[in-house]
Amino acid sequence: MSPRSELFLLYPQEVGPAEHTDEFLESSMQIQTDVSQQKRAKKRSKKSSKKTRAKKKTQAELADPHALYERAVQDPKTDAAALGKLYRRVRKRAAKLMREDFCGTGSLSAAWVNGGKERSAYGVDLDRPTLDWGLENNVAPMSAGLAKRITLVEGNVLTQRGPKADIACALNFSYCCLKDRKSLVTYFKNVRKNLAKDGVFVMDVLGGSDTMGPDENRHDLGGFTYRWKQHFFDPLTHDFRCTISFFFDDGSKISPAFEYDWRLWTMPELCDALEEAGFSGTHRMWEKTDKKGNGTGEFDEPKRVENQESWWTYLIAER
Ligand SMILES: C[S@@+](CC[C@H](N)C(=O)[O-])C[C@H]1O[C@@H](n2cnc3c(N)ncnc32)[C@H](O)[C@@H]1O
């Protein structure tokens, strides 16, 4: 009961029985009728404003986290082109079948098959709803000819078998969710099993002094702001907790949209684990820079580099 309706019920008792004349009762009834009408009108207006409020959803409520993630984090066309180039650099020919581990929405698989008539893709991810989103939004809109060259399967990358791929990849540092060496080596062994004899595995690696501590960066992407936040880094275990959030002009937010409980694997640890899993050799790539020190998008294999505040690069392993 609202405070206002309590007051209304008290009103006749306050005036007392002696004053209950016909005139008073009439006017009292009139007041009650008026107030009842007011109450009904108020209820109606409350209902209709509720309806209006229900209709007017916030930007965060209207947004699709997968679509925002793809816009903020991924550049599948560039990644697909880079993978093609890296394979060619090692094998001197074009790769056809790509296996995308931790494929999420399969946007890279879609970009891969788009990049060449002979290309096909096999994506693996644990999360059914994410795969379904990818099938609906990335695969279904393609022509039938392209779509039939993509297979997205629900499976665990530690065990999922598949066709022998020319190139396998684990991008956006997804393997960092495997936090102990045993799981990492088990994963690498499974990658190797599912590669063609001369197959190549490509992963990206994150590092630099700024990755080893709390940090955050924001990018206004027009319509929303993307935030990457590093909440915690433990130098003893390399436990690394991060989130991705999205902020909107109307003040609403999806925070966090995605959470990561990772181990920040270092380049030498990854190379050792790849060797233990049976890979015959590794290539530690580094992005070339122009005279001003800006990245050119071209990668080579230098003997020595200087550490930076923040960097990411490719690591290639030959089966
Ligand atoms: C950081 S997202 C990466 C998505 C996408 N590959 C990208 O480049 O942005 C990590 C994905 O890995 C999936 N994942 C985590 N552990 C997995 C496992 N053991 N096997 C298969 N997929 C896994 C999650 O469901 C999630 O979709």
PDBQT file of the ligand as one rigid body, heavy atoms in Angstrom, charges set to zero:
ROOT
HETATM    1  C1  LIG A 401      38.643 -15.129 -26.610  1.00  0.00    +0.000 C 
HETATM    2  S1  LIG A 401      37.374 -16.046 -27.458  1.00  0.00    +0.000 S 
HETATM    3  C2  LIG A 401      38.143 -16.074 -29.023  1.00  0.00    +0.000 C 
HETATM    4  C3  LIG A 401      37.190 -15.910 -30.168  1.00  0.00    +0.000 C 
HETATM    5  C4  LIG A 401      37.840 -15.740 -31.529  1.00  0.00    +0.000 C 
HETATM    6  N1  LIG A 401      38.644 -16.872 -31.911  1.00  0.00    +0.000 N 
HETATM    7  C5  LIG A 401      38.671 -14.495 -31.632  1.00  0.00    +0.000 C 
HETATM    8  O1  LIG A 401      39.706 -14.546 -32.291  1.00  0.00    +0.000 OA
HETATM    9  O2  LIG A 401      38.324 -13.447 -31.134  1.00  0.00    +0.000 OA
HETATM   10  C6  LIG A 401      37.665 -17.628 -26.806  1.00  0.00    +0.000 C 
HETATM   11  C7  LIG A 401      36.744 -18.729 -27.306  1.00  0.00    +0.000 C 
HETATM   12  O3  LIG A 401      37.315 -19.976 -26.933  1.00  0.00    +0.000 OA
HETATM   13  C8  LIG A 401      36.282 -20.862 -26.578  1.00  0.00    +0.000 C 
HETATM   14  N2  LIG A 401      36.911 -21.925 -25.761  1.00  0.00    +0.000 N 
HETATM   15  C9  LIG A 401      37.456 -21.819 -24.530  1.00  0.00    +0.000 A 
HETATM   16  N3  LIG A 401      37.989 -22.998 -24.156  1.00  0.00    +0.000 NA
HETATM   17  C10 LIG A 401      37.779 -23.871 -25.177  1.00  0.00    +0.000 A 
HETATM   18  C11 LIG A 401      38.104 -25.241 -25.389  1.00  0.00    +0.000 A 
HETATM   19  N4  LIG A 401      38.764 -25.962 -24.482  1.00  0.00    +0.000 N 
HETATM   20  N5  LIG A 401      37.750 -25.804 -26.558  1.00  0.00    +0.000 NA
HETATM   21  C12 LIG A 401      37.075 -25.088 -27.503  1.00  0.00    +0.000 A 
HETATM   22  N6  LIG A 401      36.761 -23.790 -27.359  1.00  0.00    +0.000 NA
HETATM   23  C13 LIG A 401      37.097 -23.185 -26.207  1.00  0.00    +0.000 A 
HETATM   24  C14 LIG A 401      35.252 -20.007 -25.897  1.00  0.00    +0.000 C 
HETATM   25  O4  LIG A 401      33.974 -20.609 -25.966  1.00  0.00    +0.000 OA
HETATM   26  C15 LIG A 401      35.348 -18.714 -26.714  1.00  0.00    +0.000 C 
HETATM   27  O5  LIG A 401      34.403 -18.689 -27.764  1.00  0.00    +0.000 OA
ENDROOT
TORSDOF 0
